[in-house]
Amino acid sequence: MAEIVSLADGVGRLVHDGDMVAMEGFTHLIPHAAGQEIIRQGRENLTLVRMTPDIIYDQLIGAGCARKLVFSWGGNPGVGSLHRFRDAVQNGWPVPLEIEEHSHAGMANRYVAGASGLPFAVLRGYSGTDLPKHTDTIKQITCPFTGERLAAVPALNPDVAVIHAQRADRAGNVQMWGLVGVQKEAVLASRRSLVTVEEVVDELEPVPGQVILPSWAVTCVAEVPHGAHPSYAQGYYERDNAYYEEWDSIGRKRDSFQEWVREKVFAAGTEVKTR
Amino acid sequence: MMSIAAARALTGGKRCFVGIGLPSTAANLARRTHAPDLVLIYESGTLGSKPDRLPASIGDGILAETADAVISVPEVFNYWLQPGRIDIGFLGAAQLDKFGNINTTVIGDDYANPKVRLPGAGGAPEIAASCREVFVVVRQSKRSFVEQVDFVTSVGHGRGKGDRERLGLRGAGPTLVITDLGVLRPDPETSELVLSQLHPGVEVEQVREATGWELKVSPELSNTEAPTAEELANLRALKEASK
């Protein structure tokens, strides 16, 4: 059964140095507050997995939490580049970042295989592209029934998945709706999971198009109102588009980024670990 | 003109997989003007979105609120795209070559140490492989229109006629490339992109100067009709509603 914990406790107990961590949310319900808690707790050597490493991973990478990134599209959606990601890949700042690059279809299927308890997934993808030359987790396979050549990608089984959802009840059953991305698959593929929610309620009211993650499929639930900001939580608040635009100038320079970490992630006066 | 020309290429009833930016602008303009029954599909998991403004990203809440169905990301790719249920893939590009191959990964020939790191593949490789046909909308310059892309993120016509079949790709690939200067189509014999249409006020020489390969011109070169008042008004209204 899922345990209801505080955000700091949840991250402290479930996310360890060196873990493979998947923080998902496809534009909607991105677990930003949990990402900043991981920075605050000074995690290192993480392998970060995410289909769309946007601002949340730019922050974790810039803070030096990651040594590797597994992804399929990295950018600030609708705005431009991720400058901390680029600085880490091109200049090794603050620590070198290894990358493992896929397509969305490849990543989605890797989670599906992980959630299904299978060693790999098969898809009609990657043929003729340059991605398999640089990514050794893409192989060709022959269909034993038709002889067709297909792509195989290994299952993703992260140590921990972190997602954000709208609501949970006191027993830890989680309800989410709207764009549900690949979050359910990420939770089921992972050994442990932390779900931050807008609110914990006595009783979950049914909502059209909802996904339920039963309490027994989740490790910990933490109530974190506004935990997806600057992304959005359908039914609760809208996306903060201005934040995404401002991030471009904050993330561009190492100085302005470090100042942001000191001011916004750590409480004033807290000693900040510098690398 | 580019958005309007791209919108005109989309006709009613077709199911269209839409990328953000120019493709999304054109698809929404088409739905607002001549193709109200165009079905817009976004990779965030929305089938049949009907937004009344331009979405800020592929996951804008308005796409989910106005959709016929909201589904998971694995479902979009596995159930809807891969089996060939989508008519048109509508993509942008950072770099495009004379066979319509698209690069959105890195500029420069060293993947590990690129001149410019781009966002990467996203949904594009499988959109380019599996939709019945692909339209590309991109601004034309010597930097973006190159003889051969530095990195093949999404396959167009490979190195020429017959390559798609050899690679097992199911759709027809890029049948239309719409730029700010005109429209290019693949030559039926060679699959090389040739200039087939000029936008109002643009000369062939100007298009050649903005192309990084020796551009061939179709013998049936035509002119794009000037935008109508209705098209311009709708485009302005869409942009205004999105502010």
Boltz contact constraints between the chains, C-beta under 6 A:
constraints:
  - contact:
      token1: [A, 26]
      token2: [B, 44]
      max_distance: 6.0
  - contact:
      token1: [A, 26]
      token2: [B, 59]
      max_distance: 6.0
  - contact:
      token1: [A, 26]
      token2: [B, 73]
      max_distance: 6.0
  - contact:
      token1: [A, 27]
      token2: [B, 44]
      max_distance: 6.0
  - contact:
      token1: [A, 27]
      token2: [B, 57]
      max_distance: 6.0
  - contact:
      token1: [A, 27]
      token2: [B, 59]
      max_distance: 6.0
  - contact:
      token1: [A, 28]
      token2: [B, 59]
      max_distance: 6.0
  - contact:
      token1: [A, 72]
      token2: [B, 121]
      max_distance: 6.0
  - contact:
      token1: [A, 73]
      token2: [B, 119]
      max_distance: 6.0
  - contact:
      token1: [A, 73]
      token2: [B, 120]
      max_distance: 6.0
  - contact:
      token1: [A, 73]
      token2: [B, 122]
      max_distance: 6.0
  - contact:
      token1: [A, 74]
      token2: [B, 119]
      max_distance: 6.0
  - contact:
      token1: [A, 74]
      token2: [B, 120]
      max_distance: 6.0
  - contact:
      token1: [A, 75]
      token2: [B, 119]
      max_distance: 6.0
  - contact:
      token1: [A, 77]
      token2: [B, 57]
      max_distance: 6.0
  - contact:
      token1: [A, 78]
      token2: [B, 56]
      max_distance: 6.0
  - contact:
      token1: [A, 78]
      token2: [B, 57]
      max_distance: 6.0
  - contact:
      token1: [A, 86]
      token2: [B, 117]
      max_distance: 6.0
  - contact:
      token1: [A, 89]
      token2: [B, 117]
      max_distance: 6.0
  - contact:
      token1: [A, 101]
      token2: [B, 120]
      max_distance: 6.0
  - contact:
      token1: [A, 103]
      token2: [B, 121]
      max_distance: 6.0
  - contact:
      token1: [A, 103]
      token2: [B, 125]
      max_distance: 6.0
  - contact:
      token1: [A, 104]
      token2: [B, 122]
      max_distance: 6.0
  - contact:
      token1: [A, 104]
      token2: [B, 123]
      max_distance: 6.0
  - contact:
      token1: [A, 105]
      token2: [B, 77]
      max_distance: 6.0
  - contact:
      token1: [A, 105]
      token2: [B, 126]
      max_distance: 6.0
  - contact:
      token1: [A, 108]
      token2: [B, 73]
      max_distance: 6.0
  - contact:
      token1: [A, 108]
      token2: [B, 74]
      max_distance: 6.0
  - contact:
      token1: [A, 108]
      token2: [B, 77]
      max_distance: 6.0
  - contact:
      token1: [A, 112]
      token2: [B, 74]
      max_distance: 6.0
  - contact:
      token1: [A, 124]
      token2: [B, 82]
      max_distance: 6.0
  - contact:
      token1: [A, 125]
      token2: [B, 126]
      max_distance: 6.0
  - contact:
      token1: [A, 127]
      token2: [B, 167]
      max_distance: 6.0
  - contact:
      token1: [A, 127]
      token2: [B, 168]
      max_distance: 6.0
  - contact:
      token1: [A, 128]
      token2: [B, 155]
      max_distance: 6.0
  - contact:
      token1: [A, 128]
      token2: [B, 158]
      max_distance: 6.0
  - contact:
      token1: [A, 128]
      token2: [B, 167]
      max_distance: 6.0
  - contact:
      token1: [A, 129]
      token2: [B, 125]
      max_distance: 6.0
  - contact:
      token1: [A, 129]
      token2: [B, 152]
      max_distance: 6.0
  - contact:
      token1: [A, 130]
      token2: [B, 151]
      max_distance: 6.0
  - contact:
      token1: [A, 130]
      token2: [B, 152]
      max_distance: 6.0
  - contact:
      token1: [A, 134]
      token2: [B, 111]
      max_distance: 6.0
  - contact:
      token1: [A, 149]
      token2: [B, 168]
      max_distance: 6.0
  - contact:
      token1: [A, 178]
      token2: [B, 64]
      max_distance: 6.0
  - contact:
      token1: [A, 179]
      token2: [B, 44]
      max_distance: 6.0
  - contact:
      token1: [A, 179]
      token2: [B, 45]
      max_distance: 6.0
  - contact:
      token1: [A, 179]
      token2: [B, 59]
      max_distance: 6.0
  - contact:
      token1: [A, 179]
      token2: [B, 64]
      max_distance: 6.0
  - contact:
      token1: [A, 180]
      token2: [B, 72]
      max_distance: 6.0
  - contact:
      token1: [A, 181]
      token2: [B, 73]
      max_distance: 6.0
  - contact:
      token1: [A, 182]
      token2: [B, 73]
      max_distance: 6.0
  - contact:
      token1: [A, 209]
      token2: [B, 70]
      max_distance: 6.0
  - contact:
      token1: [A, 232]
      token2: [B, 61]
      max_distance: 6.0
  - contact:
      token1: [A, 234]
      token2: [B, 61]
      max_distance: 6.0
  - contact:
      token1: [A, 241]
      token2: [B, 56]
      max_distance: 6.0
